[in-house]
Each structure stands twice: as structure tokens, then as C-alpha cells.
Amino acid sequence: MRCPIKETGTIVCGMKVLMSAYACEPDSGSEPGVGWNWAVQAALLGHDVHVITRANNRVPIEAKLRDEPVGGLTFHYYDLPSPAVAWKKRGGYYRLLIYYYFWQFGVWQLARRLHEHQRFDLTHHVTFVNDWMPSGVGWIRAPFIWGPVGGSTNVLPDQLQDFIPPQARRYERLRRIVQRSMRSADPFVALTRRRACVILTFTREALGGIPARHRSKARAVVHIGVSSSETPAEGKEPGANATLTIVSGSRLVHWKGFDLLVEAFARYLQISGADARLLITGDGPFRSHLERRIRSLGIEESVELLGHLPNRADVYRVIASADLYALPTLRDGPPVAILEAMLAGRPILCLDMGSTAEMVPDEAGFKVSVHDRSQVVNDLARTLVWADTHREELAGMGRAARRYALDRHDWKLIGETIDSLYREVGHQ
């Protein structure tokens, strides 16, 4: 154990922790940012943290640690043999999952060797944040924390299948079959759940993805964070633009609801006759579908697909131009994009379901109920009309969003949760 001396002179001994973070990259959002920040927060609070991650994360991690060293943080890089890496790169999502699954067995072997020399007080799986795949660090003889995890409850209800194109429906059906099979029949997933002393889920809804016999050791936590030291780009207050500006962004995939937003935006323009802008950041396989839909609606002059932005500073510059940030995702873990927009003081427009229903407080934006596609598009459009005609209220919503982000999602608070958890489990 490391025993740092606090300013008061009190000696506080930290745990020796082995962490698994397949996705782990500094200055990133989404899962790579989760892996990096959970490791850093644990080390900053005095724990001796050893992280197993992918070899392709080595360059950004080592560059960051040269510039900003973190005591008590050690990385171990592991990949499957190079033919498997090349095979994964040539494929899509399901090749990634297959690679990740077998990566866990290599992690198990590496974890056993490290444990022989280090004698860890506990092990902790952080990323990927899914509850239907196994974790190799959970199989060694040390107390084990699994999570944050979730995902198996993030499914499109049957009545909402017409929200997405036919090929996307096939994807969703296959995804659900794979998830159910892994959750119920894979012995290594069952072993991972059984070995866990504590299971962390990334939303309260995700608790439903943990089988009833293990739910007593599960708890929901805040798993994505921001820092009060982050300084989003300067911009006008929401509502101050001459024309209403809506910003959205994430990976362009069918479940994020971008097509709903585009159709609602077109309807809002038709209803109001307003001159407004919709800016969408990010790239992905759904882009061509969105481009066709934008052309068919005749709104090319008002909608701009900005593509992938190289860093968070660029993302914040676009967000700072917004009067309203919209992401009507149909299924998701808590979206980092929404948290970034809240930190930047932008009111949020989302659906009243899943993680966004938990993540966005009523005073910080608008949550549209979900019954059928036509209703959702109409309600989104009506919300845009309201926002355009009540500009003075958007600024207050934006301030509430920023307060909530800092009060609820500050990385220091997440670090305190990690620290408390480690001391609880490590002293069992």
C-alpha cells in the first residue's frame, strides 16, 4: 500500500489496485475518457494503480504523463497477436467485440503474473462499460469491483422499431440476441458477476441488467465527469443569437436519433417560417442516410454536418455557438456529449427515456416523451418553436445545466466515490 501524508500530517494508506481499461486515452470523451479519468482519480487519491490497457493507447498516455506526471499510476500494455489485431481492424463492431472477448483471456494471464509480484489489494474492471461481456481481471484471487457497466437494458422497444431504417432494425435484432445469449449462457460472464464484490452500473435503469441474485451487490454511480478547471470556449448566452442555433453531435449511428432531429428541425422551419441553423458534429456510418434525408427535406441551406472535430476545444467552440443542444438518442449510456454541453451552459433537448431522462434535470432543458415516431417528431418541433419564442428563458436553463454538471459530475466527486469504494472493498 502507498501511504501518502496529507497536509494535516495524517498518514492515509491507499490500496494497491489492478485496473482493466481496454478504452483509455487522455483528453478524450466517451469510454477512453472514462478509462483514463477513473485511473487518474484513483491515483491522485493515494492509491497505487496499475492499469492494463491496449497497446495502441501507449503513445497518447506516455505523452500525457511526460507533460503531467501522476504519481502512483503505472500502465501495462497488452494486445492479442498481430494477426488478430489486423483482423479486428478490417472489420466492424462485431469483430471488435470478438477481439475484446478474447483479449480478456490474455488480460487474465497478465493479471495473474502481475499479482504474483505485486499482491494487489483489489482488482477493478472499468472499460468497456458493458454488463454482458466478461472481465479477465475478475478471475484472479483478489477482491473484485466490476463497473461501471450497463448496456443490456439499452434496447429499442418493439413499438419504436419504425424509428430506424430496415438495416438498422436487423442490427438491433442481432445485438439483442447476442446480448441475451452472453448474459444468460456465457460461463465467463457468469464467473465475472459471481466474483464481483461490488457491481457498479452507470444508471439506475442499468441495475435491471444485473440478474436478481446479484442485484443486492449492485449500485448505480455517476461515471462520466467534467472538471471545474475546464474552460469551455467563450460564447454568447443561449438565446442571444440573431437566429436560433441548435447544435448536436456524437458518432453518427442510427440509435442517436439524428434523423428524428433533422425531421423535427424541418417541421419547425415549416411551422415558424424562422431562419435557423442546425449544426451536427461527428462522423459515422449513418452520415450518408442523414445527408439523403436532409436533401429530401430541402433544408441543405440550414443544416451543416461538420464531421469529426479533432479535439475537445473544437467541440466546445461549436457548442458555445448554440442556443440549444439537442440529442434525442433512443438508447445509450449517459452521453458525454450532453455533459459537455451542460458544462458549457447550454440547455438540453432530449428524450424522456433511458440515461438522458436520469441525466438531465427538468430545470436544465426539455425532455420529450416517447410513444411513436410522429409524436416524437412533432413534440421536438414544438419544443424548437417554444425555444425560439422564449429566448430569454434559455439562458437561465443553461446556467442551471452548468451548475448541475459541476455539482453532480465533477471528477473530484467521482474520485471520492472511487476512494470510498476501494477502502470499503479492500478492507473486507
Stockholm file with secondary structure:
# STOCKHOLM 1.0

chainA/1-428         MRCPIKETGTIVCGMKVLMSAYACEPDSGSEPGVGWNWAVQAALLGHDVHVITRANNRVPIEAKLRDEPVGGLTFHYYDLPSPAVAWKKRGGYYRLLIYYYFWQFGVWQLARRLHEHQRFDLTHHVTFVNDWMPSGVGWIRAPFIWGPVGGSTNVLPDQLQDFIPPQARRYERLRRIVQRSMRSADPFVALTRRRACVILTFTREALGGIPARHRSKARAVVHIGVSSSETPAEGKEPGANATLTIVSGSRLVHWKGFDLLVEAFARYLQISGADARLLITGDGPFRSHLERRIRSLGIEESVELLGHLPNRADVYRVIASADLYALPTLRDGPPVAILEAMLAGRPILCLDMGSTAEMVPDEAGFKVSVHDRSQVVNDLARTLVWADTHREELAGMGRAARRYALDRHDWKLIGETIDSLYREVGHQ
#=GR chainA/1-428 SS CCCCBCTTSCBCCCCEEEEEESSCCTTCCHHHHHHHHHHHHHHHTTCEEEEEECGGGHHHHHHHHHHSCCTTEEEEECCCCHHHHHHHHTSCHHHHHHHHHHHHHHHHHHHHHHHHHHCCSEEEEEESCCSSSCCGGGGSSSCEEEEEECCTTCCCCGGGGGGSCHHHHHHHHHHHHHHHHHHHHCHHHHHHHHHEEEEEESSSGGGGGSCGGGGGGEEECCCCCBCTTCCCCCCCCTTCSSSCEEEEESCCCGGGCHHHHHHHHHHHHHHHCCCCEEEEEBCCTTHHHHHHHHHHHTCTTTEEEEECCSSHHHHHHHHTTCSEEECCCSSCSCCHHHHHHHHTTCCEEEESSHHHHHHSCGGGEEEECCSCHHHHHHHHHHHHHHHHHCHHHHHHHHHHHHHHHHHHHBHHHHHHHHHHHHHHHHTC
#=GC SS_cons         CCCCBCTTSCBCCCCEEEEEESSCCTTCCHHHHHHHHHHHHHHHTTCEEEEEECGGGHHHHHHHHHHSCCTTEEEEECCCCHHHHHHHHTSCHHHHHHHHHHHHHHHHHHHHHHHHHHCCSEEEEEESCCSSSCCGGGGSSSCEEEEEECCTTCCCCGGGGGGSCHHHHHHHHHHHHHHHHHHHHCHHHHHHHHHEEEEEESSSGGGGGSCGGGGGGEEECCCCCBCTTCCCCCCCCTTCSSSCEEEEESCCCGGGCHHHHHHHHHHHHHHHCCCCEEEEEBCCTTHHHHHHHHHHHTCTTTEEEEECCSSHHHHHHHHTTCSEEECCCSSCSCCHHHHHHHHTTCCEEEESSHHHHHHSCGGGEEEECCSCHHHHHHHHHHHHHHHHHCHHHHHHHHHHHHHHHHHHHBHHHHHHHHHHHHHHHHTC
//
